[in-house]
Amino acid sequence: MKLLTSLTASVVLGTLLPLAISKDQSGTEITASTKPGTGTIKELVKATGVVEAIDLQTRHVTIKDANGKLIPLAVGPEARNLEHVKVGDRVTVRYAQALTLTLVKDGNEIRSRVDSPVTGSRTAKGERPGGSMGRQVEVTANVVAVNRKTKMVTLRGTEYEVDLKVRDADQLKMIKVGDQVHATYTEAVALSID
């Protein structure tokens, strides 16, 4: 489905790992692909900032983003090697998210939401701080309304009801009340001190 490219999983799933550092638009890549009854949108973001201040006692770090905004961060004890971070260090965050929607004609699955466990890694003791994490959420939602005039489809999942705009008229023709949509949302983030 050619859904709005601004469609994000935060609308569909109510979740999104927030970036603490503002993204540089030149470091953002959005791609979308469709085929009958399915559509995928992917966003890759690279954001950078510079460490402006560190308080090792309270584990607070202040980052200055590319726009000059100061962002205070509380760094939890699970983050290793904070003592290796110095003022002036460059922080790089790479963030990826993808959403795939698949139409299930005359679906008879029970509405569901499955959150896969968060996976990740972190640097070894003694190395510069860094790490990565990822997760996946799968939702099966019922199509409860289709408004061809406004090109809006209403989906009801286990927790939310959302309206999605379907821009592709051929895709919209395929959707009817009683169908289901299976959504798979994946996100991953990696942080490193350069």
Sequence and secondary structure as in RCSB ss.txt:
>XXXX:A:sequence
MKLLTSLTASVVLGTLLPLAISKDQSGTEITASTKPGTGTIKELVKATGVVEAIDLQTRHVTIKDANGKLIPLAV
GPEARNLEHVKVGDRVTVRYAQALTLTLVKDGNEIRSRVDSPVTGSRTAKGERPGGSMGRQVEVTANVVAVNRKT
KMVTLRGTEYEVDLKVRDADQLKMIKVGDQVHATYTEAVALSID
>XXXX:A:secstr
  B TT  HHHHHS     SS   GGGEEEEEEEETTEEEEEEEEEEEEEEEEEETTTTEEEEEETTS EEEEE 
 TTS  GGG  TT EEEEEEEEEEEEEEETT  S  EEEE   EEEE  TTS SEEEEEEEEEEEEEEEEEETTT
TEEEEE SS EEEEEB  HHHHHH  TT EEEEEEEEEEEEEE 
